[in-house]
Amino acid sequence: MGDPDDPAVCSAKGCQRTAAWELRWNNPRLHTPERRKIWLACEEHRESLGDFLGSRGFLRDVVPH
């Protein structure tokens, strides 16, 4: 996912913290079942980003980054 020397940043709007989690998701209307898009999350935003994706039925997995 990009330059290995460049730390991954949380996907939450305005957050610049280093990501600790990968929230793997897909939109079943747009993506094939096996496709996974990834949002990165810091510890603080893991739950809120997961809730956002989960409420839409998009969240598939949460794994350490």
C-alpha contacts under 8 A as a table, 3 or more apart, distances in Angstrom:
res1	aa1	res2	aa2	distance
1	M	4	P	7.66
2	G	6	D	7.60
3	D	6	D	5.25
3	D	7	P	7.97
4	P	7	P	7.04
7	P	18	T	6.28
7	P	19	A	7.81
8	A	18	T	5.65
8	A	19	A	5.49
8	A	40	L	7.50
9	V	15	C	7.62
9	V	16	Q	5.70
9	V	17	R	5.64
9	V	18	T	4.65
9	V	19	A	5.05
9	V	40	L	6.81
9	V	41	A	7.50
9	V	42	C	7.71
10	C	15	C	6.03
10	C	16	Q	6.19
10	C	17	R	5.75
10	C	18	T	5.94
10	C	19	A	4.76
10	C	39	W	7.68
10	C	40	L	4.95
10	C	41	A	4.41
10	C	42	C	5.34
10	C	45	H	7.79
11	S	15	C	7.04
11	S	39	W	5.78
11	S	40	L	5.19
11	S	41	A	5.89
12	A	15	C	5.47
12	A	41	A	6.96
12	A	45	H	6.68
12	A	49	L	7.16
17	R	42	C	6.16
18	T	41	A	7.89
18	T	42	C	5.98
19	A	22	E	7.80
19	A	40	L	5.58
19	A	41	A	4.86
19	A	42	C	4.30
19	A	43	E	7.54
19	A	65	H	6.94
20	A	40	L	7.34
20	A	41	A	6.03
20	A	42	C	5.06
20	A	43	E	6.38
20	A	64	P	5.96
20	A	65	H	5.16
21	W	40	L	5.73
21	W	41	A	5.05
21	W	42	C	6.35
21	W	43	E	7.47
21	W	46	R	6.94
21	W	62	V	6.74
21	W	63	V	5.72
21	W	64	P	4.47
21	W	65	H	4.62
22	E	38	I	6.13
22	E	39	W	5.85
22	E	40	L	4.74
22	E	41	A	6.29
22	E	61	D	7.96
22	E	62	V	5.65
22	E	63	V	5.32
22	E	64	P	6.02
22	E	65	H	5.36
23	L	38	I	5.56
23	L	39	W	5.12
23	L	40	L	6.13
23	L	41	A	7.20
23	L	46	R	7.94
23	L	49	L	7.97
23	L	50	G	6.87
23	L	59	L	7.06
23	L	60	R	7.68
23	L	61	D	5.95
23	L	62	V	4.62
23	L	63	V	6.75
24	R	36	R	5.64
24	R	37	K	5.63
24	R	38	I	4.62
24	R	39	W	6.58
24	R	59	L	6.27
24	R	60	R	5.63
24	R	61	D	5.00
24	R	62	V	6.12
24	R	63	V	7.95
25	W	36	R	5.26
25	W	37	K	5.24
25	W	38	I	6.28
25	W	39	W	7.96
25	W	53	L	7.43
25	W	58	F	5.26
25	W	59	L	4.47
25	W	60	R	4.95
25	W	61	D	6.80
26	N	30	L	7.85
26	N	31	H	6.13
26	N	33	P	7.58
26	N	35	R	6.51
26	N	36	R	5.42
26	N	37	K	5.84
26	N	58	F	5.20
26	N	59	L	6.80
26	N	60	R	7.20
27	N	30	L	5.44
27	N	31	H	5.64
27	N	57	G	7.84
27	N	58	F	5.40
28	P	31	H	5.27
28	P	32	T	6.61
28	P	33	P	6.59
28	P	58	F	7.38
31	H	35	R	6.11
32	T	35	R	5.46
40	L	65	H	7.72
41	A	44	E	7.73
41	A	45	H	5.65
41	A	46	R	5.12
41	A	49	L	7.40
42	C	45	H	5.50
42	C	46	R	6.02
43	E	46	R	5.50
44	E	47	E	7.37
45	H	48	S	5.33
45	H	49	L	5.94
46	R	49	L	5.57
46	R	50	G	5.98
47	E	50	G	5.02
47	E	51	D	5.96
48	S	51	D	5.02
48	S	52	F	6.19
49	L	52	F	5.09
49	L	53	L	6.34
50	G	53	L	5.24
50	G	54	G	5.77
50	G	59	L	6.83
51	D	54	G	4.92
51	D	55	S	5.88
52	F	55	S	5.49
52	F	56	R	6.85
53	L	56	R	5.43
53	L	57	G	6.42
53	L	58	F	5.15
53	L	59	L	5.12
54	G	57	G	4.94
54	G	58	F	5.71
54	G	59	L	4.96
55	S	58	F	7.65
56	R	59	L	7.91
